[in-house]
Amino acid sequence: MNARARNAVATVFVLNGLLFATLFSRVPDIREHLDLSNGRLGLLLLSISIGSLLGLPASGRLIEQIGATGVVRGGAFLTLVGLALASFGVSGIENVPTVAVGLAGYGFGTAVWDVAMNVEGAEVERRLGYTVMPRFHAGFSLGAIGGAGIGAGATGVGVPLPVHVVVTLAAVAVVVVATAAFLPAAPHDDAEEPETPGWSPWLEPRTVAIGAMVLAFTLAEGAAGDWLALALVDGYDARHFVGVAGFGLFVTAMTTGRLVGPVLLDRFGRVPVLLASAGAAFVGLLLVITSGQPALAAVGIAIWGLGAALGFPVGMSAAADDPRRAARRVSVVSTVGYGAFLTGPPLLGFVGNHVGTLDSLYVVMGAMVPAALLVTAVRRPRRGAT
């Protein structure tokens, strides 16, 4: 039964990543069909962030009310409906407000789905007795890689956007329905212990510290997607495909770190491994920024990717150490952590305008210092501790 639950959780992580890449692989089609400038396209895509910002804080209470499995189902359904509506708005009626509503629905759905699947992943870890959460997050990365590959192939052979989206959504819907039955029921779903009056995870120092640590590691992860390719082009005078290849190296290293990281976490513990991770990200970024040599920069990218790999998944596990209050704590940590995806691009863009794209990565390198100071928050609390 535990193996079935583990495989079910891994599957929903992969599907979440697949849908993420399905959307973003067709962004050029959205711009072309709606005849948008880059600025207007950016504002349209902001609808996803708005939906996510509404979904993340709400996800904890939703999970407590209908259970993590119910939220996975509901979040997946809303994600599918949102993408279908956005696709219809792009290729059917070419209406920007319709697309915006669909993207906001996608953002809300994928946000609550994300929190719920992390709660489920933490429950599987408790049942198995060893670390698996980073591998679930590697599953998201593999799903995104697969979705990007499918999107590139569909675009290359001229598959219309609605056909690509509808076929993908139908396949995902079937798999979600088949998989959800094997997701674990977390203990808090049936807990009868009354809630402490006035209790809020936002007031817990440990939860907030975990969130701040995750924020720093998420900045290290998100900055690679937003700026690494451009940093190599601007800072090393590299050709565009070399910049893209550099990002591919980062994703490969990060996925590898998430696949092998559980072995290190179970052997050495969360705190030492995350201290080493923060140090690796710091050193990798330093090599990328200062080496001036493409070969050393490539080594730095790989080290950076390995260093960024474990912060987010370990933060999710740590937030869910107490299964009775896991949902809202994971919701808080996710909300804080995802702030890096919202604030990181404009922050690094502003700094890059003044010091250059490559040197703007010093901001990310500096974030690894507080990350290292905060990793003690992920230590497992003593039994009975708040």
Protein Blocks (a to p, Z undefined) as FASTA:
>chain_A
ZZmmmmmmmmmmmmmmmmmmmmmmmmmmmmmmnopafklmmmmmmmmmmmmmmmmmmmmm
mmmmnojklmmmmmmmmmmmmmmmmmmmmmmnopaklmmmmmmmmmmmmmmmmmmmmmmm
mmmmmmnopafklmmmmmmmmmmmmmmmmmmmmmmnopafklmmmmmmmmmmmmmmmmmm
mpccdfklmocbdcdehiafklpmklmmmmmmmmmmmmmmmmmmmmmmmmmmmmnopafk
lmmmmmmmmmmmmmmmmmmmmmmmmmnojklmmmmmmmmmmmmmmmmmmnopaklmmmmm
mmmmmmmmmmmmmmmmmmmmpmmlmmmmmmmmmmmmmmmmmmmmmmmmmmmmmnojklmm
mmmmmmmmmmmmmmmmmpccdehiZZ
